[in-house]
Amino acid sequence: MSNYPLTYKLSWLPRFLRPSLGGDARGFAPQAATLIEPPARKVRLAFIGDISAVANRRAPECDPAIAALLASADMVVGNCESPVVERPRAVVGTRLGTHHAMTERFLADALAAVGIAREKLVLSLANNHMLDQGVTGFEETVRAMERLGIRTIGTAAKGPVERFAAGPLTIGLFAFTQWRNADAGVFASRVSMQSDLGPRDAARGVDLICAVPHWGWEFRHFPRPETRLLARQLAGQGVGLIAGHHAHVVQPVERIGKTLVAYGLGDFLGTAFSRQPWPGRIGSILVVDLGMRGAVAAYRQHPFMRQRVGDHERLVPVEALGSGIRGKVESRLKAIFGTPAEV
């Protein structure tokens, strides 16, 4: 049913228990940088990681600094990793955590808790779990998003590049998944698996094209060569910004010409089991400031940690963590991003 290679499947549990720092760490960019002279007027985009209720029975707690950061953005873009349904259809799998599901109420409460205004939010539905509750669950998810007033991307029914206003700019969002957990025909007819922009006029009239791919292998801090090659192909097609998902751990940033690539932002809300090893609890918010012509003026990865508190999670900036865990997290981030962030 799925399209994962056997080696991928066999490595899932070992890498979940011990996320890997193995791979090629060369050629990546700093955690933050100013690329052009700061514009007099800017548009701010914030990209968050995967969102799920798997590790949460109720809405998260959120540090005020994280909520303020998200509130500062003109647009927030993330990945909705779970179908939004009132009653799971895959009952056993949902209880075990292999099949994802969250209620409309949970999603609404979670967004309120972290300070994301629904009218600023765009969520991708292009991920491997989107048909975990069947075709009916997918259709229910689309209707739930409409009721909540949340815009979505990454469905097969829409064109590859969808246009959204962010201040005076027009942003083109292009979402797709490399992976599926369901039959190819059923899945690909509903969820976008197209990894190229198609005709060049698909992005006509757009100030900046942002790709939101669900790609790579999970629980690896460095992207595989195939993923980096795909990033170069997207850059060659005119994509100026890439914010990836699916790895469930933070991955580095790369600059390919004028294209900025954040390979993996980790989870925004826990998508794996509630008792998860600490490296998988590190997430990141990518904040990008744009000039009036859509050029990336500056970017910064803002790492945080999802701490377990009973039946939910607390989102805490790294600098606000206790000394013991903070040292471990900072060491891991240094291994991923290398040199300190530019100022």
One Martini backbone bead per residue (centre of mass of N, CA, C, O) as a GRO file, in nm:
protein
  343
    1MET     BB    1   0.060   0.061  -0.024
    2SER     BB    2   0.311   0.184   0.021
    3ASN     BB    3   0.636   0.371  -0.088
    4TYR     BB    4   0.846   0.239   0.091
    5PRO     BB    5   1.136   0.135   0.147
    6LEU     BB    6   1.267  -0.120   0.323
    7THR     BB    7   1.499   0.036   0.463
    8TYR     BB    8   1.315   0.243   0.586
    9LYS     BB    9   1.137   0.058   0.759
   10LEU     BB   10   1.376  -0.073   0.927
   11SER     BB   11   1.478   0.226   1.040
   12TRP     BB   12   1.258   0.365   1.206
   13LEU     BB   13   1.292   0.275   1.506
   14PRO     BB   14   1.595   0.336   1.555
   15ARG     BB   15   1.561   0.645   1.475
   16PHE     BB   16   1.351   0.718   1.684
   17LEU     BB   17   1.529   0.639   1.936
   18ARG     BB   18   1.790   0.755   1.742
   19PRO     BB   19   1.866   1.020   1.611
   20SER     BB   20   2.050   1.122   1.332
   21LEU     BB   21   2.391   1.271   1.253
   22GLY     BB   22   2.425   1.151   0.992
   23GLY     BB   23   2.624   1.285   0.731
   24ASP     BB   24   2.636   1.572   0.532
   25ALA     BB   25   2.762   1.892   0.671
   26ARG     BB   26   2.813   2.034   0.409
   27GLY     BB   27   2.706   2.357   0.279
   28PHE     BB   28   2.571   2.510   0.496
   29ALA     BB   29   2.385   2.736   0.673
   30PRO     BB   30   2.296   2.941   0.886
   31GLN     BB   31   2.046   2.996   1.119
   32ALA     BB   32   2.114   3.303   1.044
   33ALA     BB   33   2.039   3.592   0.816
   34THR     BB   34   2.149   3.868   0.623
   35LEU     BB   35   2.112   3.937   0.268
   36ILE     BB   36   1.990   4.226   0.278
   37GLU     BB   37   1.893   4.520   0.304
   38PRO     BB   38   1.679   4.643   0.504
   39PRO     BB   39   1.369   4.717   0.461
   40ALA     BB   40   1.134   4.955   0.520
   41ARG     BB   41   0.946   4.725   0.412
   42LYS     BB   42   0.780   4.424   0.531
   43VAL     BB   43   0.738   4.067   0.500
   44ARG     BB   44   0.612   3.803   0.712
   45LEU     BB   45   0.717   3.467   0.745
   46ALA     BB   46   0.588   3.157   0.893
   47PHE     BB   47   0.728   2.833   0.967
   48ILE     BB   48   0.592   2.522   1.047
   49GLY     BB   49   0.543   2.218   1.143
   50ASP     BB   50   0.405   1.948   1.243
   51ILE     BB   51   0.054   1.856   1.300
   52SER     BB   52  -0.070   1.689   1.601
   53ALA     BB   53  -0.252   1.458   1.842
   54VAL     BB   54  -0.092   1.207   1.933
   55ALA     BB   55   0.066   1.364   2.196
   56ASN     BB   56  -0.239   1.486   2.247
   57ARG     BB   57  -0.539   1.546   2.439
   58ARG     BB   58  -0.464   1.851   2.455
   59ALA     BB   59  -0.383   2.150   2.448
   60PRO     BB   60  -0.127   2.348   2.450
   61GLU     BB   61   0.138   2.508   2.572
   62CYS     BB   62   0.266   2.859   2.552
   63ASP     BB   63   0.503   3.062   2.513
   64PRO     BB   64   0.493   3.399   2.468
   65ALA     BB   65   0.729   3.420   2.262
   66ILE     BB   66   0.603   3.235   2.048
   67ALA     BB   67   0.334   3.382   2.008
   68ALA     BB   68   0.464   3.653   1.923
   69LEU     BB   69   0.610   3.550   1.674
   70LEU     BB   70   0.356   3.452   1.520
   71ALA     BB   71   0.201   3.732   1.535
   72SER     BB   72   0.422   3.885   1.343
   73ALA     BB   73   0.294   3.750   1.104
   74ASP     BB   74   0.133   3.754   0.788
   75MET     BB   75   0.218   3.440   0.758
   76VAL     BB   76   0.123   3.095   0.819
   77VAL     BB   77   0.302   2.780   0.766
   78GLY     BB   78   0.188   2.433   0.749
   79ASN     BB   79   0.140   2.088   0.867
   80CYS     BB   80  -0.127   1.857   0.841
   81GLU     BB   81  -0.086   1.533   0.975
   82SER     BB   82  -0.400   1.518   1.040
   83PRO     BB   83  -0.695   1.420   1.032
   84VAL     BB   84  -1.020   1.582   1.055
   85VAL     BB   85  -1.211   1.416   1.303
   86GLU     BB   86  -1.455   1.290   1.516
   87ARG     BB   87  -1.426   0.976   1.410
   88PRO     BB   88  -1.248   0.716   1.391
   89ARG     BB   89  -1.197   0.441   1.164
   90ALA     BB   90  -0.905   0.361   1.266
   91VAL     BB   91  -0.906   0.255   1.571
   92VAL     BB   92  -0.652   0.089   1.636
   93GLY     BB   93  -0.436   0.267   1.496
   94THR     BB   94  -0.501   0.522   1.661
   95ARG     BB   95  -0.430   0.403   1.942
   96LEU     BB   96  -0.126   0.327   1.851
   97GLY     BB   97  -0.027   0.573   1.630
   98THR     BB   98  -0.030   0.494   1.312
   99HIS     BB   99  -0.292   0.664   1.311
  100HIS     BB  100  -0.428   0.965   1.232
  101ALA     BB  101  -0.598   1.212   1.455
  102MET     BB  102  -0.823   1.502   1.477
  103THR     BB  103  -1.006   1.744   1.602
  104GLU     BB  104  -1.151   2.041   1.557
  105ARG     BB  105  -1.123   2.136   1.849
  106PHE     BB  106  -0.822   2.089   1.884
  107LEU     BB  107  -0.722   2.278   1.661
  108ALA     BB  108  -0.852   2.536   1.768
  109ASP     BB  109  -0.717   2.530   2.051
  110ALA     BB  110  -0.421   2.525   1.953
  111LEU     BB  111  -0.423   2.794   1.800
  112ALA     BB  112  -0.502   2.967   2.043
  113ALA     BB  113  -0.257   2.887   2.229
  114VAL     BB  114  -0.033   2.998   1.999
  115GLY     BB  115  -0.153   3.259   1.832
  116ILE     BB  116  -0.307   3.172   1.565
  117ALA     BB  117  -0.452   3.315   1.306
  118ARG     BB  118  -0.660   3.184   1.077
  119GLU     BB  119  -0.632   3.413   0.849
  120LYS     BB  120  -0.299   3.346   0.840
  121LEU     BB  121  -0.345   3.047   0.767
  122VAL     BB  122  -0.159   2.765   0.616
  123LEU     BB  123  -0.237   2.425   0.520
  124SER     BB  124  -0.104   2.123   0.458
  125LEU     BB  125  -0.222   1.801   0.295
  126ALA     BB  126   0.073   1.696   0.200
  127ASN     BB  127   0.068   1.372   0.326
  128ASN     BB  128   0.083   1.038   0.434
  129HIS     BB  129  -0.178   1.073   0.654
  130MET     BB  130  -0.444   1.186   0.502
  131LEU     BB  131  -0.569   0.863   0.469
  132ASP     BB  132  -0.601   0.721   0.757
  133GLN     BB  133  -0.942   0.773   0.740
  134GLY     BB  134  -0.986   0.782   0.459
  135VAL     BB  135  -1.179   0.934   0.233
  136THR     BB  136  -1.381   1.046   0.436
  137GLY     BB  137  -1.164   1.185   0.613
  138PHE     BB  138  -1.064   1.377   0.398
  139GLU     BB  139  -1.334   1.521   0.345
  140GLU     BB  140  -1.371   1.615   0.639
  141THR     BB  141  -1.119   1.792   0.649
  142VAL     BB  142  -1.198   1.999   0.435
  143ARG     BB  143  -1.455   2.095   0.583
  144ALA     BB  144  -1.322   2.182   0.850
  145MET     BB  145  -1.145   2.405   0.730
  146GLU     BB  146  -1.376   2.576   0.627
  147ARG     BB  147  -1.511   2.627   0.903
  148LEU     BB  148  -1.236   2.753   1.031
  149GLY     BB  149  -1.085   2.935   0.807
  150ILE     BB  150  -0.870   2.745   0.659
  151ARG     BB  151  -0.620   2.731   0.449
  152THR     BB  152  -0.529   2.521   0.167
  153ILE     BB  153  -0.287   2.275   0.055
  154GLY     BB  154  -0.216   1.981  -0.148
  155THR     BB  155  -0.431   1.917  -0.359
  156ALA     BB  156  -0.523   1.765  -0.660
  157ALA     BB  157  -0.758   1.973  -0.744
  158LYS     BB  158  -0.531   2.166  -0.758
  159GLY     BB  159  -0.295   2.352  -0.837
  160PRO     BB  160   0.037   2.376  -0.773
  161VAL     BB  161  -0.011   2.695  -0.758
  162GLU     BB  162  -0.097   2.898  -0.482
  163ARG     BB  163  -0.255   3.202  -0.404
  164PHE     BB  164  -0.137   3.464  -0.170
  165ALA     BB  165  -0.181   3.713   0.057
  166ALA     BB  166   0.100   3.928   0.183
  167GLY     BB  167   0.012   4.193   0.197
  168PRO     BB  168   0.142   4.321  -0.110
  169LEU     BB  169   0.191   4.025  -0.166
  170THR     BB  170   0.240   3.736  -0.381
  171ILE     BB  171   0.206   3.400  -0.283
  172GLY     BB  172   0.342   3.091  -0.385
  173LEU     BB  173   0.212   2.767  -0.317
  174PHE     BB  174   0.395   2.440  -0.305
  175ALA     BB  175   0.255   2.117  -0.252
  176PHE     BB  176   0.407   1.797  -0.145
  177THR     BB  177   0.444   1.434  -0.161
  178GLN     BB  178   0.644   1.139  -0.154
  179TRP     BB  179   0.437   1.006   0.049
  180ARG     BB  180   0.242   0.704   0.125
  181ASN     BB  181  -0.031   0.503   0.306
  182ALA     BB  182  -0.169   0.436   0.027
  183ASP     BB  183  -0.311   0.386  -0.244
  184ALA     BB  184  -0.223   0.534  -0.528
  185GLY     BB  185  -0.496   0.608  -0.659
  186VAL     BB  186  -0.643   0.720  -0.410
  187PHE     BB  187  -0.428   0.928  -0.324
  188ALA     BB  188  -0.334   1.092  -0.593
  189SER     BB  189  -0.640   1.201  -0.641
  190ARG     BB  190  -0.607   1.400  -0.363
  191VAL     BB  191  -0.291   1.413  -0.329
  192SER     BB  192  -0.005   1.576  -0.373
  193MET     BB  193   0.285   1.436  -0.589
  194GLN     BB  194   0.393   1.687  -0.727
  195SER     BB  195   0.753   1.792  -0.794
  196ASP     BB  196   0.650   2.005  -1.011
  197LEU     BB  197   0.533   2.302  -1.162
  198GLY     BB  198   0.531   2.295  -1.459
  199PRO     BB  199   0.425   2.533  -1.611
  200ARG     BB  200   0.556   2.852  -1.619
  201ASP     BB  201   0.263   3.003  -1.586
  202ALA     BB  202   0.180   2.907  -1.291
  203ALA     BB  203   0.356   3.176  -1.162
  204ARG     BB  204   0.212   3.410  -1.258
  205GLY     BB  205   0.214   3.697  -1.051
  206VAL     BB  206   0.447   3.613  -0.854
  207ASP     BB  207   0.679   3.706  -0.607
  208LEU     BB  208   0.680   3.413  -0.450
  209ILE     BB  209   0.802   3.083  -0.431
  210CYS     BB  210   0.676   2.822  -0.216
  211ALA     BB  211   0.784   2.526  -0.084
  212VAL     BB  212   0.596   2.226   0.061
  213PRO     BB  213   0.758   1.951   0.151
  214HIS     BB  214   0.722   1.589   0.181
  215TRP     BB  215   1.036   1.460   0.282
  216GLY     BB  216   1.239   1.217   0.315
  217TRP     BB  217   1.382   1.095   0.613
  218GLU     BB  218   1.335   0.994   0.921
  219PHE     BB  219   1.530   1.088   1.193
  220ARG     BB  220   1.722   1.296   1.024
  221HIS     BB  221   1.932   1.577   1.033
  222PHE     BB  222   2.025   1.494   0.741
  223PRO     BB  223   1.994   1.513   0.423
  224ARG     BB  224   1.966   1.353   0.150
  225PRO     BB  225   2.089   1.365  -0.163
  226GLU     BB  226   1.807   1.351  -0.302
  227THR     BB  227   1.691   1.601  -0.157
  228ARG     BB  228   1.903   1.807  -0.255
  229LEU     BB  229   1.843   1.766  -0.555
  230LEU     BB  230   1.547   1.860  -0.546
  231ALA     BB  231   1.610   2.144  -0.450
  232ARG     BB  232   1.763   2.222  -0.711
  233GLN     BB  233   1.527   2.180  -0.903
  234LEU     BB  234   1.340   2.391  -0.776
  235ALA     BB  235   1.529   2.631  -0.809
  236GLY     BB  236   1.537   2.601  -1.127
  237GLN     BB  237   1.207   2.668  -1.134
  238GLY     BB  238   1.179   2.933  -0.916
  239VAL     BB  239   1.222   2.863  -0.629
  240GLY     BB  240   1.284   3.071  -0.328
  241LEU     BB  241   1.134   2.874  -0.110
  242ILE     BB  242   1.196   2.613   0.145
  243ALA     BB  243   0.968   2.408   0.357
  244GLY     BB  244   1.011   2.124   0.538
  245HIS     BB  245   0.893   1.783   0.594
  246HIS     BB  246   0.890   1.452   0.797
  247ALA     BB  247   1.147   1.411   0.987
  248HIS     BB  248   1.088   1.522   1.300
  249VAL     BB  249   1.347   1.696   1.267
  250VAL     BB  250   1.597   1.904   1.268
  251GLN     BB  251   1.726   2.088   0.992
  252PRO     BB  252   1.904   2.245   0.776
  253VAL     BB  253   2.041   2.513   0.591
  254GLU     BB  254   2.017   2.633   0.246
  255ARG     BB  255   2.194   2.787  -0.031
  256ILE     BB  256   2.061   2.827  -0.373
  257GLY     BB  257   2.156   3.089  -0.444
  258LYS     BB  258   1.845   3.255  -0.389
  259THR     BB  259   1.771   2.998  -0.238
  260LEU     BB  260   1.584   2.889   0.042
  261VAL     BB  261   1.657   2.602   0.265
  262ALA     BB  262   1.440   2.414   0.481
  263TYR     BB  263   1.436   2.083   0.533
  264GLY     BB  264   1.356   2.081   0.860
  265LEU     BB  265   1.123   2.164   1.144
  266GLY     BB  266   0.979   1.956   1.263
  267ASP     BB  267   0.769   1.960   1.526
  268PHE     BB  268   0.501   2.137   1.661
  269LEU     BB  269   0.327   1.879   1.712
  270GLY     BB  270   0.308   1.573   1.818
  271THR     BB  271   0.334   1.273   1.592
  272ALA     BB  272   0.416   1.076   1.792
  273PHE     BB  273   0.482   0.950   2.064
  274SER     BB  274   0.466   1.061   2.385
  275ARG     BB  275   0.736   0.885   2.429
  276GLN     BB  276   0.999   1.082   2.336
  277PRO     BB  277   1.287   1.151   2.241
  278TRP     BB  278   1.444   1.454   2.272
  279PRO     BB  279   1.534   1.521   1.972
  280GLY     BB  280   1.218   1.500   1.876
  281ARG     BB  281   1.141   1.778   2.054
  282ILE     BB  282   1.267   1.948   1.839
  283GLY     BB  283   1.195   2.261   1.706
  284SER     BB  284   1.094   2.502   1.436
  285ILE     BB  285   1.091   2.849   1.338
  286LEU     BB  286   1.055   3.005   1.030
  287VAL     BB  287   1.177   3.331   0.964
  288VAL     BB  288   1.073   3.557   0.695
  289ASP     BB  289   1.198   3.841   0.530
  290LEU     BB  290   1.050   4.064   0.296
  291GLY     BB  291   1.050   4.238   0.031
  292MET     BB  292   0.859   4.414  -0.211
  293ARG     BB  293   0.973   4.182  -0.438
  294GLY     BB  294   1.028   3.897  -0.266
  295ALA     BB  295   1.287   3.914  -0.126
  296VAL     BB  296   1.520   3.777   0.081
  297ALA     BB  297   1.642   3.947   0.361
  298ALA     BB  298   1.568   3.743   0.608
  299TYR     BB  299   1.661   3.485   0.856
  300ARG     BB  300   1.522   3.249   1.113
  301GLN     BB  301   1.582   3.005   1.348
  302HIS     BB  302   1.342   2.897   1.606
  303PRO     BB  303   1.402   2.714   1.864
  304PHE     BB  304   1.232   2.441   2.035
  305MET     BB  305   1.042   2.271   2.299
  306ARG     BB  306   0.859   1.972   2.372
  307GLN     BB  307   0.707   1.934   2.669
  308ARG     BB  308   0.598   1.710   2.895
  309VAL     BB  309   0.243   1.743   3.031
  310GLY     BB  310   0.098   1.483   3.069
  311ASP     BB  311  -0.158   1.527   2.811
  312HIS     BB  312   0.066   1.740   2.708
  313GLU     BB  313   0.224   2.029   2.569
  314ARG     BB  314   0.521   2.241   2.592
  315LEU     BB  315   0.628   2.545   2.454
  316VAL     BB  316   0.989   2.609   2.448
  317PRO     BB  317   1.241   2.794   2.448
  318VAL     BB  318   1.567   2.728   2.472
  319GLU     BB  319   1.641   2.974   2.670
  320ALA     BB  320   1.405   2.853   2.888
  321LEU     BB  321   1.552   2.620   2.976
  322GLY     BB  322   1.693   2.409   3.155
  323SER     BB  323   2.023   2.347   3.196
  324GLY     BB  324   2.040   2.047   3.119
  325ILE     BB  325   1.870   2.040   2.848
  326ARG     BB  326   1.991   2.287   2.711
  327GLY     BB  327   2.273   2.173   2.655
  328LYS     BB  328   2.181   1.943   2.469
  329VAL     BB  329   2.032   2.112   2.259
  330GLU     BB  330   2.267   2.303   2.179
  331SER     BB  331   2.451   2.078   2.081
  332ARG     BB  332   2.267   1.976   1.856
  333LEU     BB  333   2.242   2.246   1.700
  334LYS     BB  334   2.545   2.273   1.639
  335ALA     BB  335   2.558   2.012   1.465
  336ILE     BB  336   2.356   2.126   1.249
  337PHE     BB  337   2.453   2.452   1.211
  338GLY     BB  338   2.717   2.516   1.358
  339THR     BB  339   2.759   2.808   1.338
  340PRO     BB  340   2.669   3.081   1.448
  341ALA     BB  341   2.459   3.315   1.418
  342GLU     BB  342   2.394   3.575   1.249
  343VAL     BB  343   2.362   3.954   1.296
   0.00000   0.00000   0.00000
